[in-house]
Amino acid sequence: MNTAEFTAIIAGGSFAAGFLGSLTGLGGGVVIVPMLTLLMGVDIRYAIGASLVSVIATSSGSAAAYVRDGYANIRVGMVLEVATSSGAILGAFLAAYIAPSAIAIIFGLVLLHSAYLSARKNERENSRVGPPDRLAAWLHLDSSYPNGDGMTSYTVRNVPAGFGLMGLAGIMSGLLGIGSGALKVIAMDQAMGLPFKVSTTTSNFMIGVTAAASAGVYLSRGYVDPGLSMPVMLGVLAGAFAGARVLRAARTSQLRVVFAIVIAALAIEMIYKGFTGGI
């Protein structure tokens, strides 16, 4: 395989990763790292470095469109990012004391259950205007999003529960070196009652912040290869823009099924690596 073929394959796979990450709010790293390491034989440290660059591209590409179109809730994202960043610092500290394999198994089981709940949940349950949450009202988190011919209002509920789950997402990221987009979507969708499209788009808005800090560390250690990161970034960015266009017309029920399938696959991989010592 020559350089041109290698670059084309990586760009094509990255496009698919960005498309999926944009629709589900998970970022492209879930697909990028396995693709580069298992299929292309890239060293995992360089794969993670390229993946982090791609996550920033996904967040920058799709999130810009989602903010412009009124889907992403910027206030919710900025409030919850405090918990995620703090949790990441705590997770990095705990990594020296807790076996990551045990955490990976527990995390995988939680994801499996969350995938089941997400697939069967009725969107009408969290798109309705519910009783106001005092903390959400104080922070002005309630908003609306485009839905069909008009705007649909929604209220943000259970802010402390969502904040706690975001902290857990950050801890998992620090412990296992994984993206926390899955738990971010789950926290906003199931705990805080945000509509699913708002949850996935706000997750896309958030993931770039965490990835930027991590990418700086990998860059300083020489694990960001421009020749590898460039086709990954361009492919993911194109896929993210395409996913943003598809999401506007996609049915929420279809997005939930895609999200549940990806989460279930990620959960199985986490459990397998936990039992086999791959983490």
Backbone hydrogen bonds, N-H to C=O, Kabsch-Sander energy under -0.5 kcal/mol:
donor,donor_aa,acceptor,acceptor_aa,energy
6,F,2,N,-2.4
7,T,3,T,-2.6
8,A,4,A,-2.4
9,I,5,E,-2.4
10,I,6,F,-2.1
11,A,7,T,-2.5
12,G,8,A,-2.4
13,G,9,I,-2.5
14,S,10,I,-2.4
15,F,11,A,-2.0
16,A,12,G,-1.8
17,A,13,G,-2.0
18,G,14,S,-2.8
19,F,15,F,-2.3
20,L,16,A,-2.3
21,G,17,A,-2.8
22,S,18,G,-2.2
23,L,19,F,-1.7
24,T,20,L,-2.2
25,G,21,G,-1.7
27,G,21,G,-1.0
30,V,27,G,-0.6
31,V,28,G,-1.3
32,I,28,G,-2.6
33,V,29,G,-1.5
35,M,31,V,-2.1
36,L,32,I,-2.7
37,T,33,V,-2.5
38,L,34,P,-2.4
39,L,34,P,-0.8
39,L,35,M,-1.1
40,M,35,M,-1.3
42,V,36,L,-2.8
47,A,43,D,-2.3
48,I,44,I,-2.6
49,G,45,R,-1.9
50,A,46,Y,-2.4
51,S,47,A,-2.4
52,L,48,I,-2.6
53,V,49,G,-1.7
54,S,50,A,-2.1
55,V,51,S,-2.3
56,I,52,L,-1.9
57,A,53,V,-2.0
58,T,54,S,-2.9
59,S,55,V,-2.7
60,S,56,I,-2.7
61,G,57,A,-3.0
62,S,58,T,-2.3
63,A,58,T,-0.8
63,A,59,S,-1.1
64,A,60,S,-0.9
65,A,61,G,-1.1
66,Y,62,S,-2.6
67,V,63,A,-2.9
68,R,64,A,-1.9
69,D,65,A,-2.2
70,G,66,Y,-0.7
70,G,67,V,-0.6
71,Y,66,Y,-2.4
72,A,66,Y,-0.7
74,I,72,A,-0.9
77,G,73,N,-2.2
78,M,74,I,-2.5
79,V,75,R,-2.1
80,L,76,V,-2.5
81,E,77,G,-1.7
82,V,78,M,-0.7
82,V,79,V,-0.8
83,A,79,V,-0.7
84,T,80,L,-2.1
85,S,81,E,-2.5
86,S,82,V,-2.0
87,G,83,A,-2.6
88,A,84,T,-2.1
89,I,85,S,-1.7
90,L,86,S,-2.1
91,G,87,G,-2.9
92,A,88,A,-2.2
93,F,89,I,-1.5
94,L,90,L,-2.5
95,A,91,G,-1.3
96,A,93,F,-0.9
97,Y,94,L,-2.3
98,I,94,L,-1.9
102,A,99,A,-0.7
103,I,99,A,-1.5
104,A,100,P,-2.5
105,I,101,S,-1.8
106,I,102,A,-2.0
107,F,103,I,-2.9
108,G,104,A,-2.4
109,L,105,I,-2.1
110,V,106,I,-2.3
111,L,107,F,-2.3
112,L,108,G,-2.2
113,H,109,L,-2.1
114,S,110,V,-2.3
115,A,111,L,-2.7
116,Y,112,L,-1.8
117,L,113,H,-2.2
118,S,114,S,-2.7
119,A,115,A,-2.0
120,R,116,Y,-1.4
121,K,117,L,-1.1
125,E,122,N,-1.8
126,N,123,E,-1.1
127,S,123,E,-1.0
128,R,124,R,-0.8
130,G,128,R,-0.9
134,R,132,P,-0.5
137,A,133,D,-3.0
138,W,134,R,-2.3
139,L,135,L,-2.0
140,H,136,A,-0.5
140,H,137,A,-0.7
141,L,136,A,-2.6
143,S,154,Y,-1.2
145,Y,152,T,-1.9
147,N,150,G,-3.1
149,D,147,N,-0.5
150,G,147,N,-1.2
152,T,145,Y,-2.8
153,S,151,M,-0.5
154,Y,143,S,-2.5
155,T,128,R,-0.7
157,R,192,M,-2.6
162,G,158,N,-2.4
163,F,159,V,-2.8
164,G,160,P,-2.4
165,L,161,A,-2.3
166,M,162,G,-2.1
167,G,163,F,-1.9
168,L,164,G,-2.0
169,A,165,L,-2.3
170,G,166,M,-2.1
171,I,167,G,-2.2
172,M,168,L,-2.7
173,S,169,A,-2.0
174,G,170,G,-2.4
175,L,171,I,-2.6
176,L,172,M,-2.8
177,G,173,S,-1.8
184,K,180,S,-1.9
185,V,181,G,-2.3
186,I,182,A,-2.2
187,A,183,L,-2.8
188,M,184,K,-2.2
189,D,185,V,-2.8
190,Q,186,I,-2.6
191,A,186,I,-0.9
191,A,187,A,-0.9
192,M,187,A,-1.8
194,L,188,M,-2.7
199,S,195,P,-2.4
200,T,196,F,-2.5
201,T,197,K,-2.0
202,T,198,V,-2.4
203,S,199,S,-2.0
204,N,200,T,-1.9
205,F,201,T,-1.7
206,M,202,T,-1.6
207,I,203,S,-2.4
208,G,204,N,-0.7
209,V,206,M,-1.5
210,T,206,M,-0.9
211,A,207,I,-2.2
212,A,208,G,-2.0
213,A,209,V,-1.2
214,S,210,T,-1.8
215,A,211,A,-2.9
216,G,212,A,-1.5
217,V,213,A,-1.2
218,Y,214,S,-2.0
219,L,215,A,-2.6
220,S,216,G,-2.0
221,R,217,V,-1.2
222,G,219,L,-1.2
223,Y,218,Y,-2.7
225,D,223,Y,-0.7
228,L,225,D,-0.9
229,S,225,D,-3.5
230,M,226,P,-2.3
232,V,228,L,-1.3
233,M,229,S,-3.1
234,L,230,M,-2.7
235,G,231,P,-2.3
236,V,232,V,-2.6
237,L,233,M,-2.6
238,A,234,L,-2.2
239,G,235,G,-2.3
240,A,236,V,-2.6
241,F,237,L,-2.0
242,A,238,A,-2.1
243,G,239,G,-2.7
244,A,240,A,-2.1
245,R,241,F,-1.6
246,V,242,A,-2.0
247,L,243,G,-2.4
248,R,244,A,-0.9
249,A,245,R,-0.6
249,A,246,V,-0.9
250,A,246,V,-1.4
255,L,251,R,-2.0
256,R,252,T,-2.4
257,V,253,S,-1.6
258,V,254,Q,-2.3
259,F,255,L,-2.8
260,A,256,R,-2.7
261,I,257,V,-2.3
262,V,258,V,-2.4
263,I,259,F,-2.7
264,A,260,A,-2.5
265,A,261,I,-2.3
266,L,262,V,-2.4
267,A,263,I,-2.6
268,I,264,A,-2.4
269,E,265,A,-2.1
270,M,266,L,-2.3
271,I,267,A,-2.6
272,Y,268,I,-2.6
273,K,269,E,-2.5
274,G,270,M,-2.1
275,F,271,I,-2.2
276,T,272,Y,-2.3
277,G,273,K,-1.0
278,G,273,K,-2.0
279,I,273,K,-1.0
